[in-house]
Amino acid sequence: MEKSSENDWLSLSEAAELLGVHPGTVRNWSNQGVLPFHRTQGGHRRYKRSEVELWKQSQSVLTAMEVDTMMQSALRNTRLQISEGVLQNQSWYNKLDEEAKEQYRLSGRLLLQGLSRFLSVLEKEGNQQAQRIGSEYALRARRYGLSLVEAAQAFFFFRNSLIDSMLKVYEAAAVRSPQAWSQMFRRINAYTDQIMTALLEVYGNHSNGSK
């Protein structure tokens, strides 16, 4: 190992603490050649602090191109998640006619496409997009005779499909950055919370106005 200050070098456990992961995770990353490390004369692993910090920084943010590629993969996964066979197990879905079923199948894909726009546009525009989607879910549920509970169940089904698709994509892409994972969950929560709020408001207003 090259000569340098003792503080420049980290043990496996110290590198794990710096990265905020379990030491076993650092060992696996090292074995896979993902995280650079060095060997002492005694054969022990040592990690250069500057290399670990640079690696951590490079893993903390996904590029726009990576996000776009991952969203396309998530869209393909979502099509599988909302297949006819899976939807047949939903009680609210079986109350619908064929036209309504097709509208809801499409809405699941539009939910993910809306998330993609939410992630890529300015916050104000993204919030407006989420509110429009929530309004559409509410009006569609009213149009096809679903109760508020059933409207919420329909949205939760598609929201869960969206989350599951994003998880699969992140796992397949081997995204190891805790920051990237937490950012993804925070953005999905912000997006879907606004949709649900708009759904409740528009459904309630529409019900009151029809009395």
ROKE-441494 format. One line per 2 residues: number of its first residue (from 1); their letters; for each residue x, y, z of N, C-alpha, C, O. Coordinates in steps of 0.001 Angstrom, whole numbers, plus 500000, padded with zeros to 6 digits. Atoms other than C-alpha are relative to their C-alpha. Layout:
! ROKE-441494
NUM	a	X/Y/Z/X/Y/Z/X/Y/Z/X/Y/Z | ...;
//
This chain:
! ROKE-441494
1	me	500835/498818/500000/500000/500000/500000/500880/501245/500000/501909/501256/500676 | 499205/498790/500079/501316/503476/499207/500026/500718/501337/499112/500589/502152;
3	ks	499843/499277/498754/502561/505671/501996/499066/501210/500012/498947/501939/499028 | 500858/498832/499826/500125/508233/503304/499618/500075/501459/499963/499189/502241;
5	se	500420/499824/498615/498620/509523/506516/499109/498851/500436/498322/498323/499651 | 500800/501100/499461/497065/506897/508752/498513/500305/499904/497703/499392/499744;
7	nd	501405/499614/500055/493805/508867/508696/499418/499859/498592/498201/499901/498415 | 500472/500143/501372/493619/508416/504916/499425/498617/499737/498736/498410/498738;
9	wl	500395/501377/500232/492927/504707/505309/498950/499545/500999/499001/499892/502179 | 501107/500487/499178/489834/502997/506647/499997/498479/500025/500334/497828/499037;
11	sl	500249/501437/499938/489197/499487/507872/498664/499711/499336/497941/500633/498959 | 501276/500369/500610/486257/497553/506455/498837/500564/500811/497891/501106/500239;
13	se	501094/499501/499158/484059/498495/509417/499901/501521/499956/498801/502072/499995 | 500014/498544/500086/485089/502155/509205/499426/500469/498661/498706/501467/498606;
15	aa	500563/499672/501309/484272/502229/505476/498487/499788/500009/497738/500574/499429 | 501436/500276/499900/480883/500667/506251/499284/501120/500751/498190/501535/500369;
17	el	500591/498907/499222/480208/503369/508859/499909/501274/499167/498917/501999/499244 | 500002/498809/500845/481141/506105/506390/498901/499924/498940/498278/500932/498606;
19	lg	500999/500189/501055/478815/504643/503754/498595/499787/500558/497611/499859/499822 | 501305/500216/499390/476017/503951/506236/499389/498656/499676/498168/498532/499583;
21	vh	500496/501342/500324/475760/500242/505414/500652/498987/500938/501552/499333/501703 | 499443/501076/499188/476510/496900/507102/501377/499609/499459/501583/499646/498246;
23	pg	498679/500428/500476/480151/495709/506948/499943/498872/498974/500777/498805/498071 | 500145/501081/500968/478961/492613/505095/499684/500524/498607/500086/499929/497606;
25	tv	500318/499392/501287/477609/494856/502354/501267/500532/499340/501471/500359/498138 | 498728/499489/500530/480999/496551/501962/500860/498843/499512/501511/498953/498473;
27	rn	499228/501178/500413/482643/493113/501795/499495/499465/498662/500285/499121/497783 | 500571/500488/501263/480248/492025/499049/500340/500930/498841/500706/500468/497761;
29	ws	499674/499038/501058/480794/495224/497049/501462/499874/499593/501805/499990/498417 | 498575/500162/500291/484535/494698/497341/500249/498736/499191/501010/498756/498223;
31	nq	499832/501264/500718/484315/491072/496205/499507/500088/498562/500046/499440/497665 | 500573/499838/501340/482203/492143/493221/500779/501009/499156/500487/501189/497974;
33	gv	499228/498999/500733/484742/494810/492249/499291/501339/499867/499701/502189/499077 | 500772/498762/500077/482195/497573/492814/500683/501117/500773/500748/502253/500302;
35	lp	499365/499010/499125/484021/499363/495641/501503/499740/500040/501919/498639/500399 | 498546/500209/500022/487803/499880/495299/500571/499814/501406/500135/500467/502354;
37	fh	499330/500201/498716/490023/498597/498110/501452/499595/499748/501845/499314/498616 | 498584/500341/500083/493667/497826/498838/500291/498928/501051/499509/498725/501980;
39	rt	499582/501024/499049/495502/495056/500680/501259/500447/500736/502180/501001/500136 | 498779/499760/499235/498007/495497/503479/500948/498825/499756/500563/497833/499136;
41	qg	499051/501108/500140/501121/493323/503573/499513/498761/500719/499857/497635/500357 | 500569/501134/499274/499259/491173/506044/498740/499437/499362/498164/498479/499877;
43	gh	501164/500519/500706/496392/490679/503573/498672/500592/500423/497620/500135/499975 | 501257/499383/499546/493837/492910/505316/499522/501052/499003/500327/501704/498338;
45	rr	500569/498993/500895/491487/495124/503329/500106/501382/500644/499860/501557/501838 | 500001/498615/499567/491959/498848/503590/499389/500849/498894/499573/500576/497708;
47	yk	500706/499150/500943/489916/501573/501947/500523/501417/500128/500631/501947/501234 | 499514/498634/499991/491249/504966/500963/498813/500933/500183/497841/500875/499429;
49	rs	501128/499141/499652/489023/507611/502495/499508/500827/498802/498304/500924/498565 | 500379/499153/501135/489066/509867/499425/499268/499196/498932/498342/499702/498299;
51	ev	500659/500847/500993/488091/506950/497158/498598/499612/500451/497665/499581/499648 | 501312/500372/499464/485234/505896/499430/499043/501189/499926/497881/501031/499551;
53	el	500846/498814/500046/483918/509461/499665/499589/500342/498574/498448/500733/498328 | 500317/499737/501403/484128/509916/495889/498988/498981/499487/498055/499335/498767;
55	wk	500921/501054/500428/482381/506583/495319/498607/500254/500578/497605/500082/499884 | 501283/499704/499366/479641/507541/497793/499296/501131/499284/498090/501070/499044;
57	qs	500586/498857/500699/479110/510857/496032/499480/499607/498629/498417/500067/498214 | 500399/500406/501349/478933/509208/492602/498767/499129/500014/498036/499062/499026;
59	qs	501155/500881/499894/476303/506773/493862/498756/500707/500505/497670/500129/500484 | 501102/499339/499298/474093/509388/495524/498947/500581/499075/497816/500816/499500;
61	vl	500933/499361/500923/472460/510846/492401/499939/499210/498703/500973/498835/498150 | 500182/500651/501291/471022/509156/489336/499908/501062/498923/499275/502099/499120;
63	ta	500059/499037/501085/471496/510928/486041/498613/499986/499370/497847/499040/499559 | 501303/499904/500666/468488/512057/484000/499811/498839/499034/498710/498302/498908;
65	me	500098/501109/500952/469284/509396/481396/499703/498690/500728/498902/497881/500260 | 500250/501220/499224/469391/506661/484056/498563/499962/500493/497915/498917/500448;
67	vd	501379/499939/499521/466076/507816/485497/499035/499680/498867/498081/498927/499059 | 500875/500235/501140/464476/507828/482042/499997/498524/499613/498939/497950/499357;
69	tm	499902/501428/500334/465750/504310/481279/499262/499153/501022/498558/498208/500665 | 500658/500754/498946/464516/503048/484624/498487/500175/499956/497749/499231/500236;
71	mq	501437/499780/500101/461101/504625/484136/499399/499185/498862/498277/498692/498977 | 500480/500816/501106/460759/502849/480790/499892/498538/500423/498939/497848/500063;
73	sa	500053/501377/499498/461579/499547/482478/498842/499830/500972/498157/498807/500962 | 501104/500060/499048/459104/500324/485240/498657/499959/499282/497727/499292/499733;
75	lr	501239/500000/500771/456423/501001/482629/499708/498602/499461/498560/498156/499471 | 500195/501378/500472/456974/497536/481150/499553/499096/501143/498681/498247/500962;
77	nt	500392/500802/498847/456734/496013/484627/498565/500299/500420/497832/499403/500840 | 501355/499612/499612/453550/497960/485319/498967/499327/499111/497901/498934/499586;
79	rl	500936/500687/500907/451886/496465/482234/499743/498579/500473/498625/498078/500359 | 500168/501354/499483/452496/493036/483756/499212/500017/501309/498379/499146/501556;
81	qi	500661/499901/498703/451323/494160/487200/498492/500194/499856/497724/499712/500689 | 501430/499684/500133/447959/495368/485876/499355/499180/498888/498429/499639/498218;
83	se	500592/500879/501004/447219/492462/483577/498575/499630/500407/498187/499758/501568 | 501406/500341/499773/443631/491296/483235/499856/498964/501114/498951/499066/501942;
85	gv	500098/501054/498996/444282/488203/485376/500139/500513/501416/499420/500069/502312 | 499802/499426/498667/445536/490220/488340/498815/500859/500396/498363/500808/501540;
87	lq	501119/499107/499706/442728/492757/488099/498712/499237/500310/497866/499728/501056 | 501216/500775/499766/440074/490043/488084/499798/499674/501473/498684/499354/501887;
89	nq	500108/500295/498569/440833/489499/491791/499516/501200/500810/499318/501093/502021 | 500428/498789/499307/439728/493055/492628/498483/500152/499914/497918/500191/498821;
91	sw	501466/499953/499989/436094/493337/493701/499467/501237/499275/498471/501146/498558 | 500461/498776/500661/435744/496943/492489/500095/499871/498484/499264/500423/497763;
93	yn	499778/500142/501436/437057/495953/489054/498892/499159/499355/498479/499423/498225 | 501023/500888/500540/434461/493234/488585/498626/500657/499917/497710/500088/499323;
95	kl	501256/499259/500108/431669/495819/488976/499922/500799/498698/498864/501324/498354 | 499919/499120/501162/432783/497589/485794/499624/499283/498713/499742/498062/498607;
97	de	500218/500563/501328/431731/497096/482192/501335/500028/499241/502337/500513/499765 | 498733/500142/500735/434343/496467/479474/500657/501349/499705/501880/501477/499758;
99	ea	499434/498676/500273/434746/500141/478596/500688/500569/501239/501778/501133/501153 | 499443/499487/498752/435340/501067/482230/501273/499243/500375/502236/499839/500858;
101	ke	498807/500794/499685/437807/498210/482698/501196/500465/499181/502309/500573/499697 | 498916/499533/500860/439852/499415/479747/500514/501354/500473/501720/501602/500446;
103	qy	499601/498694/499500/439859/502957/481154/500894/499867/501235/501877/500594/501379 | 499197/500183/498796/441207/501711/484478/501343/499339/499689/502354/499664/500311;
105	rl	498711/500608/500383/443851/499523/482830/500948/501072/499459/502139/501075/499771 | 499187/498912/500541/445076/502578/480947/500436/500965/501098/501535/501517/501041;
107	sg	499683/499037/498946/444972/504708/484094/501202/499552/500815/501955/500383/501323 | 498843/500499/499273/447515/502446/485765/501304/500376/499316/502275/500738/499980;
109	rl	498799/499617/500744/450045/503120/483005/500197/501511/500031/501322/502002/500121 | 499900/498543/499950/449224/506820/483009/500515/500484/501350/501153/501533/501439;
111	ll	499513/499643/498670/449947/506893/486735/501529/500013/500015/502138/500921/500579 | 498541/500051/500064/453550/505853/486070/500544/501078/499080/501558/501703/499392;
113	qg	499554/498940/500899/453884/508217/483128/499907/501365/500695/500748/502240/500485 | 500124/498769/499230/452633/510977/485422/501134/500148/501000/501628/501255/501216;
115	ls	498866/499956/499079/455321/510061/487959/501259/500424/499269/502054/501207/499789 | 498824/499629/500789/457938/510339/485234/500031/501501/499762/501082/502129/499889;
117	rf	500066/498553/500211/456760/513865/484440/500197/500749/501315/500835/501801/501354 | 499868/499384/498679/456532/514673/488151/501472/500100/500400/501888/501082/501015;
119	ls	498585/500022/499652/460206/513730/488547/500828/500927/499131/501915/501346/499529 | 499170/499278/500955/461363/515701/485544/499632/501471/499820/500398/502222/499216;
121	vl	500427/498607/500200/459417/518988/485672/500172/500788/501288/500556/500244/502323 | 499942/499153/498825/459357/521911/488049/498960/499547/501026/497927/498981/500669;
123	ek	500859/500484/498922/457747/521232/491434/498555/500462/499822/497632/499666/499995 | 501367/499487/500146/454723/523481/490768/499254/499262/498908/498097/498884/499091;
125	eg	500643/500710/501106/453991/521822/487424/499731/498548/500378/498694/497990/500022 | 500195/501384/499565/454470/518377/488962/498827/499865/500948/498072/498896/500871;
127	nq	501127/500021/499078/452011/519193/491733/498677/500129/499252/497706/499448/499582 | 501217/499829/500792/449432/520355/489197/499663/498720/499249/498495/498349/499131;
129	qa	500205/501257/500716/449922/517144/487222/499399/498943/500933/498463/498238/500557 | 500505/500968/499029/449352/515017/490322/498547/500294/500358/497740/499373/500481;
131	qr	501378/499621/499662/446188/516956/491184/499039/499685/498858/497898/499290/499097 | 500859/500336/501144/444828/516478/487653/499710/498498/499959/498589/498078/499674;
133	ig	500194/501452/500012/445367/512729/487886/499022/499587/501098/498160/498736/500880 | 500931/500309/498910/443595/512617/491263/498571/500359/499638/497641/499619/499958;
135	se	501335/499589/500431/440651/514524/489799/499424/499010/498996/498240/498677/499052 | 500452/500963/501002/440463/512104/486876/499577/498683/500648/498582/498083/500241;
137	ya	500369/501229/499288/440421/509109/489240/498644/500173/500684/497811/499268/500648 | 501259/499761/499299/437583/510678/491247/498825/500041/499035/497801/499403/499277;
139	lr	501101/499868/500965/435446/511592/488229/499723/498675/499294/498572/498355/498999 | 500196/501300/500636/436030/508198/486618/499231/499063/500939/498326/498346/500510;
141	ar	500691/500858/499031/434938/506420/489797/498528/500372/500095/497669/499491/500136 | 501388/499557/499949/431778/508533/489979/499250/499590/498731/498103/499146/498785;
143	ry	500637/500304/501284/431058/507976/486295/499611/498532/499898/498583/498188/499315 | 500266/501437/500107/431241/504210/486663/499353/499407/501244/499295/498186/501393;
145	gl	500797/500468/498876/429309/504012/489931/500774/499381/501147/500216/498585/501903 | 499237/500525/498876/432125/503212/492353/499814/500906/501213/499732/502126/501077;
147	sl	500068/499224/498767/431805/504291/495988/501359/500643/500271/502345/500332/499603 | 498733/499362/499655/434475/506462/497580/501013/498961/500470/502190/499045/500122;
149	ve	499102/501060/499529/435941/503390/499304/500545/499207/498809/501735/498896/498750 | 499561/500761/501179/436051/501520/496002/500938/500834/499116/501880/500302/498528;
151	aa	499115/499109/500757/437611/504543/494273/501391/500003/500622/502403/499976/499922 | 498715/500032/499297/440314/504546/496944/500690/498655/499798/501904/498607/499602;
153	qa	499423/501320/500222/440818/500790/496566/500615/499883/498608/501682/499293/498436 | 499477/500022/501368/441279/501213/492829/501319/500751/499925/502284/500275/499328;
155	ff	498772/499228/500026/443860/503924/493345/501121/499275/500736/502251/499240/500250 | 498973/500711/499236/445713/501903/496017/500566/498831/499202/501761/498545/499274;
157	ff	499525/501115/500824/445891/498943/493633/501052/500489/499013/502123/499895/498892 | 499064/499500/500997/447570/501017/490944/501223/500644/500646/502328/500560/500109;
159	rn	498851/499422/499293/449746/502882/493445/500964/498898/500434/502177/499036/500279 | 499144/501101/499560/451025/499577/494865/500711/499343/498825/501859/498916/498949;
161	sl	499362/500530/501206/451694/498308/491346/501153/500899/499566/502203/500424/499134 | 498963/499028/500343/453668/501481/490693/501219/499827/500905/502349/499767/500420;
163	id	498897/500153/499049/455766/501074/493852/500743/498695/499753/501973/498665/499759 | 499375/501301/500242/456385/497388/493146/500848/500033/498736/501937/499460/498705;
165	sm	499246/499887/501249/457506/498188/489610/501291/500777/500205/502341/500385/499697 | 498812/499197/499747/459913/500867/490810/501011/499228/500837/502215/499332/500600;
167	lk	499096/500813/499188/461359/498513/493430/500738/498985/499135/501950/498810/499267 | 499380/501005/500864/461987/495831/490823/501047/500631/499092/502106/500047/498863;
169	vy	499063/499321/500886/463681/498320/488515/501261/500413/500756/502372/500235/500256 | 498837/499591/499199/465937/499687/491261/500849/498787/500366/502078/498857/500345;
171	ea	499264/501212/499657/466868/496149/492306/500751/499460/498781/501911/499063/498886 | 499363/500502/501224/467592/495095/488715/501170/500882/499579/502157/500396/499028;
173	aa	498932/499062/500361/469711/498216/488198/501107/500036/501050/502093/500757/500893 | 499008/500061/498924/471644/497405/491405/500318/501387/500562/501477/501724/500803;
175	vr	499805/498683/499395/471104/500904/492774/500344/499793/501471/499522/499305/502247 | 499527/500264/498639/473126/500803/495977/499988/501231/500892/500231/501133/502095;
177	sp	499956/498767/499223/472881/504405/497070/498778/500135/500900/497653/500168/500402 | 501140/499765/499112/470716/504853/500185/499286/501301/499655/498064/501398/499776;
179	qa	500605/498717/500350/470169/508444/499058/499054/499858/498814/497977/500452/498798 | 500840/500187/501180/468792/507321/495693/498706/499275/500364/497633/499633/499878;
181	ws	501184/500728/499572/466415/504842/497346/499056/500897/500800/497850/500917/500553 | 500850/499149/499173/465180/507331/499931/499374/501110/499171/498224/501484/499401;
183	qm	500555/498960/500858/464748/510012/497277/498844/499455/499172/497824/500120/498996 | 501059/500621/500794/462704/507630/495150/498715/499848/500828/497627/500179/500356;
185	fr	501173/500198/499161/460378/506779/498049/499361/501328/500383/498135/501441/500408 | 500567/498694/499642/459985/510415/499089/499224/500601/498839/498147/501163/499039;
187	ri	500680/499424/501153/459065/511480/495559/498710/499250/499677/497698/499870/499350 | 501221/500775/500251/456583/508628/495074/498938/500343/501031/497767/500506/500689;
189	na	500962/499649/498955/454964/509432/498413/499407/501390/499757/498198/501585/499886 | 500488/498642/500256/454732/513136/497565/499027/500007/498826/497999/500683/498864;
191	yt	500821/500084/501213/453267/512313/494150/498656/499347/500296/497608/499906/499971 | 501242/500744/499777/450704/509730/495289/499148/500629/501105/497922/500525/501069;
193	dq	500780/499315/498955/449701/511692/498416/499156/501116/499385/497991/501293/499741 | 500745/498914/500645/448704/514635/496240/498865/499455/499138/497785/500044/499080;
195	im	501052/500616/500816/446760/512361/493901/498840/499564/500888/497678/499817/500570 | 501048/500483/499100/444872/510786/496806/499225/501157/500606/498003/501083/500735;
197	ta	500683/498830/499439/444105/514175/498344/499024/500611/498992/497892/500952/499334 | 500868/499448/501048/442721/515469/495041/498824/499074/499737/497706/499541/499522;
199	ll	501078/500975/500212/440704/512266/494581/498909/500187/501049/497725/500246/500719 | 500974/499848/498910/439046/512697/497984/499239/501316/499889/498023/501353/500071;
201	ev	500640/498686/500094/438360/516394/497481/498995/500060/498856/497865/500511/499042 | 500871/499907/501170/436897/516089/493975/498809/499050/500140/497686/499415/499789;
203	yg	501105/500941/499804/434828/513004/494812/498997/500577/500991/497787/500524/500771 | 500905/499422/499000/433449/514720/497917/499225/501190/499469/498023/501308/499706;
205	nh	500675/498820/500565/432672/517966/496110/498933/499584/498984/497846/500160/498939 | 500944/500464/501017/430979/516101/493284/498770/499386/500663/497642/499571/500205;
207	sn	501132/500626/499275/428857/514122/495764/499104/501053/500612/497879/500955/500539 | 500800/498941/499363/427773/517250/497620/499212/500792/498962/498082/501211/499213;
209	gs	500661/499223/501028/426923/519015/494403/498857/499283/499332/497987/499904/498722 | 501045/500785/500671/424743/516160/493186/498791/499774/500884/497787/499207/500453;
211	k	501136/500230/499091/422504/516157/496233/498889/501025/499758/497857/500987/500428;
//
